Every structure is written in structure tokens, then in C-alpha cells.
């Protein structure tokens, strides 16, 4: 079960994860197969925690890593919504972090 900020709980849905990531990947060279694999990775990560209930923000965190590996532009789109970017500086900071992780300047 996934607990939302509103207090509502609902069953985990791989389809819902894939649908959200699909929106972030719109117009990007990402195949449906890649989306399905990402959904499976996220579900496996969630189930591996072994908790009966998991906060929705942990689902979002479980999405960010695989999405960053899949497509950096889609990752930035998803992260901007998930983390509530409010300014260009938020995007710049995230891009700096991505570059640092890749060893770029």
C-alpha cells in the first residue's frame, strides 16, 4: 500500500508509475519496453523494503534513480515536478549535480 500526503492509502500500481514516467518522457527517445523495465525496477525496489505501507515520496525517490539512468531530460522534467522546482536556479543546481556525478564540468 502507498500512503499519500493527504492520508489516503491505495495499492501500489506499476501502471501508475509508468504513466507518470511516460509523461516525463514525452517526445524523448524512450521505448515502451524501457518504460516497462523502469516500472519493474521501481516495483522491485518498493517490494524489497518489505513494508506493508510505504509513503508516496519513497515511490518518487525510487523512480528518480532509474529515470536518471534512462534519460536525463525526462529525469529533469520528473524531478522538477516531484521536487517542486520554483526557479531556474533549481534547474541549474540539479544540472550541476548531474554533471558532477558524470565527472563533467
C-alpha positions as CSV (number, residue, x, y, z in Angstrom):
1,X,0.0,0.0,0.0
2,X,1.1,3.5,-0.7
3,X,0.2,6.3,1.7
4,X,-0.4,9.7,0.2
5,X,0.3,13.1,1.8
6,X,-3.5,13.5,2.1
7,X,-3.6,10.4,4.4
8,X,-5.3,8.3,1.7
9,X,-3.8,4.9,1.1
10,X,-4.0,3.0,-2.2
11,X,-2.4,-0.2,-3.6
12,X,0.9,0.3,-5.4
13,X,0.4,0.5,-9.1
14,X,3.2,-0.2,-11.6
15,X,0.9,1.2,-14.3
16,X,0.6,4.5,-12.4
17,X,4.4,4.7,-12.1
18,X,4.8,4.0,-15.8
19,X,2.1,6.6,-16.8
20,X,3.9,9.3,-14.7
21,X,7.2,8.5,-16.2
22,X,5.7,8.3,-19.7
23,X,4.6,11.9,-19.3
24,X,8.1,13.0,-18.4
25,X,9.5,11.1,-21.4
26,X,7.1,12.6,-23.9
27,X,9.0,13.5,-27.1
28,X,12.1,11.7,-25.8
29,X,13.7,8.6,-27.5
30,X,12.4,6.2,-24.8
31,X,10.8,3.0,-25.8
32,X,7.7,1.4,-24.1
33,X,9.9,-1.6,-23.3
34,X,12.3,0.8,-21.4
35,X,9.3,2.3,-19.5
36,X,8.1,-1.2,-18.6
37,X,11.6,-2.2,-17.3
38,X,11.7,1.0,-15.2
39,X,8.3,0.2,-13.8
40,X,9.5,-3.2,-12.8
41,X,12.7,-1.9,-11.2
42,X,10.7,0.6,-9.1
43,X,8.2,-2.1,-8.1
44,X,11.1,-4.4,-7.1
45,X,12.7,-1.7,-5.1
46,X,9.4,-0.9,-3.2
47,X,8.7,-4.6,-2.5
48,X,12.3,-5.2,-1.3
49,X,11.6,-2.7,1.5
50,X,9.2,-5.3,2.9
51,X,6.9,-2.7,4.4
52,X,3.2,-3.2,4.3
53,X,2.8,0.6,3.7
54,X,5.2,3.0,2.0
55,X,4.9,6.8,1.8
56,X,4.3,8.1,-1.7
57,X,7.5,10.2,-1.6
58,X,9.5,7.0,-1.3
59,X,7.9,5.8,-4.6
60,X,9.0,9.1,-6.2
61,X,12.6,8.6,-4.8
62,X,12.6,5.0,-6.2
63,X,11.7,6.4,-9.7
64,X,14.4,9.1,-9.8
65,X,17.4,6.9,-9.9
66,X,16.3,4.6,-12.8
67,X,14.9,7.5,-14.7
68,X,18.1,9.5,-14.4
69,X,19.9,6.4,-15.9
70,X,17.2,6.1,-18.7
71,X,17.0,9.8,-19.9
72,X,18.4,12.9,-18.2
73,X,15.9,15.3,-19.8
74,X,13.0,13.2,-18.7
75,X,14.6,12.9,-15.2
76,X,14.8,16.7,-15.0
77,X,11.2,17.0,-16.0
78,X,10.1,14.5,-13.4
79,X,12.3,15.9,-10.7
80,X,11.1,19.4,-11.4
81,X,7.5,18.4,-10.6
82,X,8.4,15.8,-7.8
83,X,10.7,18.2,-6.0
84,X,8.7,21.3,-6.8
85,X,11.3,23.4,-8.7
86,X,10.3,27.0,-8.4
87,X,13.0,28.8,-10.4
88,X,15.7,28.5,-13.0
89,X,18.2,28.2,-10.1
90,X,16.6,24.9,-9.1
91,X,17.1,23.5,-12.6
92,X,20.7,24.8,-12.7
93,X,21.5,23.2,-9.3
94,X,20.1,19.9,-10.5
95,X,22.1,20.1,-13.8
96,X,25.3,20.9,-11.9
97,X,24.7,17.8,-9.7
98,X,24.1,15.6,-12.7
99,X,27.3,16.9,-14.4
100,X,29.3,16.4,-11.1
101,X,28.1,12.8,-10.9
102,X,29.2,12.2,-14.5
103,X,32.5,13.9,-13.9
104,X,31.7,16.8,-16.3
105,X,32.4,20.5,-15.7
